[in-house]
Amino acid sequence: MADPRQVDADMLSFWNGHGGHTWVERQSHTDLTLAPMTDALLAFAAPRPGEKVLDVGCGCGATTLEFARAVGPGGAVEAIDISAPMLAEGKRRAQAAGIANVAWRQADAATAGLGAYGLLTSAFGLMFFGDPVAAFANLRRAAGPGARMAFVCWRALAENPWMEVPMNAVARHLPPRPKAVPNAPGMFAFADPHYVGQVLAAAGWAPPRLDRLDLDLDIAAGRGLDEAVAQSTKIGAVNSWLRNQPAEVFSAATASLRQALAAHQDGAHVRLPAAMWLVASTPA
Ligand SMILES: C[S@@+](CC[C@H](N)C(=O)[O-])C[C@H]1O[C@@H](n2cnc3c(N)ncnc32)[C@H](O)[C@@H]1O
């Protein structure tokens, strides 16, 4: 089991370094790919006008801006993230869109002193904690009277061909990799619904409702096959595998990836199935 403090230190470094900067660079593409998820999370969380919302791991603010619009000028969103470059991008986008009811704050959701909110939400921002029980207990303390939590996380890799197809395509060019540790902090940490329930229960949350969210994600974002390949090699597991590989390995792996994605091309789109959990809970 990894040392939680080391996990948190690695996350801080990743999201403020290569990971955060790449997310900023790729944000408009990522937002288009994930737009159906944003719509689904909004419908599931059902923010109310005038409400106070906490968006955890807000990144560049894709969902934050939608929650801010939904709660209106009488409501407010506090958007927290450990990543300075992603927060700066979120703030820039809010200013450009004339959205003034968001407070952007660089903080670790696991330990930060937080206010009291009616709705705690997150799009893929809650799976990276070194000590998830402590983190969700901290969020529990931020639940105001009658508060609810609603977030989205990934189901297992095997249910996510949008990620698995690229990974399999490049894997054959690389040495065998260690087997993924179940529930380990990272993208697929909350794939197992029983584990999600255990973490929430230990942190003072009621047994969660988990709804399946199955979507076809356009990893080309309507921008064609080249952009689908660029997106797959720049973000996520494929990027971390390929980043330090020799040029010849990188180009052979990218050629295989391109071939694998071409099989799913439909004009300017490359749509592949994605599987998520929409998770809702309230203080126990
Ligand atoms: C996969 S990104 C999702 C970003 C954004 N919600 C979106 O959907 O575009 C995960 C985000 O969680 C943030 N994050 C990771 N650990 C965190 C922590 N302990 N506290 C706050 N934010 C964290 C990262 O910096 C990153 O912005």
The ligand as an SDF file (V2000), in Angstrom:
LIG
                    3D

 27 29  0  0  0  0  0  0  0  0999 V2000
   -9.2710   14.6330  -13.7510 C   0  0  0  0  0  0  0  0  0  0  0  0
   -9.0840   16.2980  -13.2440 S   0  0  0  0  0  0  0  0  0  0  0  0
  -10.7500   16.8780  -13.3570 C   0  0  0  0  0  0  0  0  0  0  0  0
  -10.8410   18.3680  -13.4800 C   0  0  0  0  0  0  0  0  0  0  0  0
  -12.2300   18.9500  -13.6970 C   0  0  0  0  0  0  0  0  0  0  0  0
  -13.1430   18.6310  -12.6150 N   0  0  0  0  0  0  0  0  0  0  0  0
  -12.7990   18.5090  -15.0230 C   0  0  0  0  0  0  0  0  0  0  0  0
  -13.6720   17.6260  -15.0400 O   0  0  0  0  0  0  0  0  0  0  0  0
  -12.3730   19.0360  -16.0540 O   0  0  0  0  0  0  0  0  0  0  0  0
   -8.8450   16.0670  -11.4960 C   0  0  0  0  0  0  0  0  0  0  0  0
   -8.6650   17.3500  -10.7260 C   0  0  0  0  0  0  0  0  0  0  0  0
   -8.6170   17.0630   -9.3140 O   0  0  0  0  0  0  0  0  0  0  0  0
   -7.6560   17.9060   -8.7390 C   0  0  0  0  0  0  0  0  0  0  0  0
   -7.2300   17.3330   -7.4410 N   0  0  0  0  0  0  0  0  0  0  0  0
   -6.5320   16.1970   -7.2400 C   0  0  0  0  0  0  0  0  0  0  0  0
   -6.3300   16.0020   -5.9180 N   0  0  0  0  0  0  0  0  0  0  0  0
   -6.9370   17.0410   -5.2770 C   0  0  0  0  0  0  0  0  0  0  0  0
   -7.0750   17.4080   -3.9010 C   0  0  0  0  0  0  0  0  0  0  0  0
   -6.5510   16.6620   -2.9240 N   0  0  0  0  0  0  0  0  0  0  0  0
   -7.7600   18.5470   -3.5940 N   0  0  0  0  0  0  0  0  0  0  0  0
   -8.2870   19.3230   -4.5840 C   0  0  0  0  0  0  0  0  0  0  0  0
   -8.1740   19.0240   -5.9000 N   0  0  0  0  0  0  0  0  0  0  0  0
   -7.5150   17.8980   -6.2550 C   0  0  0  0  0  0  0  0  0  0  0  0
   -6.5700   17.9750   -9.7920 C   0  0  0  0  0  0  0  0  0  0  0  0
   -5.6810   19.0510   -9.5980 O   0  0  0  0  0  0  0  0  0  0  0  0
   -7.3820   18.0930  -11.0650 C   0  0  0  0  0  0  0  0  0  0  0  0
   -7.6910   19.4200  -11.3850 O   0  0  0  0  0  0  0  0  0  0  0  0
  1  2  1  0
  2  3  1  0
  2 10  1  0
  3  4  1  0
  4  5  1  0
  5  6  1  0
  5  7  1  0
  7  8  2  0
  7  9  1  0
 10 11  1  0
 11 12  1  0
 11 26  1  0
 12 13  1  0
 13 14  1  0
 13 24  1  0
 14 15  1  0
 14 23  1  0
 15 16  2  0
 16 17  1  0
 17 18  1  0
 17 23  2  0
 18 19  1  0
 18 20  2  0
 20 21  1  0
 21 22  2  0
 22 23  1  0
 24 25  1  0
 24 26  1  0
 26 27  1  0
M  CHG  2   2   1   9  -1
M  END
$$$$
